[in-house]
Amino acid sequence: MTITRSRRETVEFEHPFRITSLERILPAGSYEVITDEELMEGMEGLSFPSFRSVATMMMVPAPPPRSSFVEMVAISSIDLSDAREPMRSYPVSDAPAHLDKHRTALNIDGRRMLAEIERNALRGLHPQPEPELLAAPAMPLAGPRPEPKGLGRDLRIDACRGLALWCIFLNHFPNNIGSWLTLRNYGFSDSAEVFMFVSGVTCALAYGSAHSRDGWPGVITRTLWRSWDIYAAFLLLTIACAIMVYLTGGGRIADESNTRLLLEHPGAALAHAAILQYRPVNTDVLPIFVVYHLLFAPLLWLLLRVPNVTLGASLLLYALVHVFGWTVPAWPNNVWFFNPLAWQLLVVLGAWCVIAGKGVWPWMTCRIALVLAVLYLTFSLIVALSWWLTTLEDLVPQALASVVYQVDKSDLAPLRLLHFLALAILAVWLVPRDWQGLPMPLMRAAIRCGENSLAIYCLGVLLALASQIALADISNGLAMQIALSLAGILLMIAAATLLNSIRIKPRQPRLIWRLEETCWPERRAGKIREKAANGQPPRLLFREAIKLRTSRGDTICSVMRTLRCFLPKSQHDRFGSKREELNVS
């Protein structure tokens, strides 16, 4: 499982500066920079975890006339390094004469080229080859295979997943006024469709990245580990629900939570839970994801080769489920609240959108699709409200009443699927990647919950069961419902924040590489280590390392990585700024 982290830092600018990718001058002040990093695998020579940057984002004031707002923009790390040094925060033509003499045309062109390459990579663009390269003969390929590409971690994915987790919690305990804040009462679909689709998107991104980096063994390993995580969480959650119900005395709560079987027949219930056939109420999603993650490696193999055929097969299976009523065996009543044969369509559709969905993007962003989506959402809104308001029943034709009012969730009724697609089209129009609402505190909290979806989902199930018990035993008044809803969401946010704070962090020992592994002569390495301990400037240490390692044919990057291990933690930032300057020069 790939470990990721987000590193936040505040950068001070004493003078107005320019970020090349923004093409405008920003005022002096403090700016928050967020860097997403992932663990580098295959670095056996290191005795500590090494992370590499995936994406860099910066919180900057929005352009006029919305200067009072703050927006999050993706930037190049090279542009940020240039802006932090006064001599590089000006355009070349505006640089002072006494500073310009310290530059060479090679350095300027090199930094410009590196920054342009990184900006294009962040935007998902590919560098255009030179005419000479176009004229060169190409190597034959067995068949092009699309690889998932992106701009780093899309915060909208985590935000959608976090909001869906909140809505699932509010919907999971009955007679809750907070459920009116969710999608369930305003259309055919609800947060379950959003959660399933986003899970397909994240699986394609995560396992696609593992495939490009480690090949199919890496994909299979990650799918097995993730399936085991979800399976273990499901079993522990099942036992925890039974314990909570047992401590409250059982009764009506045992029937409503489907834990009476576990309390009265623990052996049979646990045996069927172990093979994913028995599930307490509100835990139905976890067994489905165990199966989906186990089968995602072959699904990814098919999507990378024949994506459209794979999506067509998924649609065909979905149609056959509705024609023949196919399902998967369950215990004791042979009913799955989420039929895996039907709900697989949303997971496959999410993965297909990541790998081969570029062709459908112009259709989703056209005005005709937007108009059709708004009309369908309006129709579903009227129908959904007519379930609760009798005054709206006359607006629904009787010919449609018998069809519309039987929206089956277990088999993902077509009306629910169409409603979700309409919501997706509307979201594409209203929430771009650089949406200004993402830095808001509420959205940041949702992003934290989305980053820890498995743990927060299990916590939400337990909180919903505890809230249901409190409404039944203490009070079911309006104030109690509001208090339980707010307290549950706040606990989920606090748990997600705590999980983010205790993630694995790299250790910072003085000596990271073993000398015998790096083949450094012990005498010279000891001198460099002694000079670093005495506080010698990084520039001089760098020169010592160059003399030693370039004679062995090592690259500049390996010299800088190895030299960093001899520096104390307090000098790492200083060395980072010097490293970029020395690397170009």
Secondary structure by P-SEA (a helix, b strand, c coil): cbbbbbbbbbbbbccccccccccccccccbbbbbbbbbbbcccccccbbbbbbcbbbbbbbcccccccbbbbbbbbaaaaaaaaccccccccccccaaaaaaccaaaaaaaaaaaaaaaaaaacbbbbbcccccccccccccbbbbccccccccaaaaaaaaaaaaaaaaacccccccccccccccccccaaaaaaaaaaaaaaaaaaaaaacccaaaaaaaaaaaaaaaaaaaaaaaaaaaaaaaaacccaaaaaaccccccccaaaaaaaaaacccccccaaaaaaaaaaaaaaaaaaaaaaccaaaaaaaaaaaaaaaaaccccccccccccccccccccaaaaaaaaaaaccccccccccccaaaaaaaaaaaaaaaaaaaaaccccccccccccccccccccccccccaaaaaaaaaaaaaaaacccccccccccaaaaaaaaaaaaaaaaaaaaaaaaaaaaaaaacccccaaaaaaaaaaaaaaaaaaaaaaaaacbbbbbcccccccccccccaaaaaaaaaaaaacccaaaaaaaaaaccccccccaaaaaaaaaaaccccaaaaaaaaaaaaaac
